Amino acid sequence: MSVDEMWRLHEEIGRILSVRLTSEKRELEKRLAQLHHEEESQPNLADTQWELDRRAVSEGISKISKPTEPTETWSGRGNSRAG
């Protein structure tokens, strides 16, 4: 194969790669936009959980109970003993 033939082959390969990379980039951008849209349409579960936890503490709802004595509970606030 002559140098000119190799150079033409090199240029053709470059064009083919460029087309394929552009096509793959478009597909990835579409997928990213789709994922972004799906993320925006769903509620943020981490924020929802934080709100529930914050409400539980602010309302003094018991979070922990003693396994041997279920009536003894702790809301996560301070020390239960006066000191």
TATALIN-V579536 format. One record per residue. N is the residue number from 1. RES is the residue in one letter. SS is DSSP state (H for helix, E for strand, C for the rest). PSI is psi in degrees with one decimal (NA if undefined). BURIAL is 1 if it has 16 or more other C-alpha atoms within 10 Angstrom, else 0. Layout:
N&RES&SS&PSI&BURIAL + N&RES&SS&PSI&BURIAL
//
This chain:
1&M&C&132.2&0 + 2&S&C&166.9&0 + 3&V&H&-40.5&0 + 4&D&H&-41.3&0 + 5&E&H&-42.7&0 + 6&M&H&-39.0&0 + 7&W&H&-42.0&0 + 8&R&H&-40.8&0 + 9&L&H&-42.4&0 + 10&H&H&-45.8&0 + 11&E&H&-40.5&0 + 12&E&H&-43.8&0 + 13&I&H&-40.5&0 + 14&G&H&-42.8&0 + 15&R&H&-44.5&0 + 16&I&H&-45.5&0 + 17&L&H&-40.5&0 + 18&S&H&-44.5&0 + 19&V&H&-45.6&0 + 20&R&H&-42.1&0 + 21&L&H&-41.3&0 + 22&T&H&-42.4&0 + 23&S&H&-45.7&0 + 24&E&H&-38.1&0 + 25&K&H&-42.9&0 + 26&R&H&-43.7&0 + 27&E&H&-42.6&0 + 28&L&H&-38.5&0 + 29&E&H&-38.6&0 + 30&K&H&-45.2&0 + 31&R&H&-41.9&0 + 32&L&H&-42.4&0 + 33&A&H&-39.8&0 + 34&Q&H&-45.5&0 + 35&L&H&-39.7&0 + 36&H&H&-41.6&0 + 37&H&H&-44.0&0 + 38&E&H&-39.6&0 + 39&E&H&-40.3&0 + 40&E&H&-29.9&0 + 41&S&H&-11.9&0 + 42&Q&C&143.1&0 + 43&P&C&150.7&0 + 44&N&C&106.3&0 + 45&L&H&-31.9&0 + 46&A&H&-43.3&0 + 47&D&H&-40.9&0 + 48&T&H&-44.8&0 + 49&Q&H&-40.4&0 + 50&W&H&-41.7&0 + 51&E&H&-42.9&0 + 52&L&H&-43.8&0 + 53&D&H&-43.6&0 + 54&R&H&-42.8&0 + 55&R&H&-41.7&0 + 56&A&H&-42.7&0 + 57&V&H&-43.1&0 + 58&S&H&-28.9&0 + 59&E&C&-1.8&0 + 60&G&C&24.7&0 + 61&I&C&135.1&0 + 62&S&C&133.6&0 + 63&K&C&-34.3&0 + 64&I&E&138.3&0 + 65&S&E&151.7&0 + 66&K&E&123.9&0 + 67&P&C&-36.8&0 + 68&T&C&-20.6&0 + 69&E&E&83.5&0 + 70&P&E&-18.5&0 + 71&T&E&-18.7&0 + 72&E&E&112.8&0 + 73&T&E&165.2&0 + 74&W&E&134.0&1 + 75&S&C&-3.8&1 + 76&G&C&11.1&0 + 77&R&C&121.1&0 + 78&G&C&-169.2&0 + 79&N&C&135.4&0 + 80&S&C&-13.6&0 + 81&R&C&139.6&0 + 82&A&C&137.0&0 + 83&G&C&NA&0
//
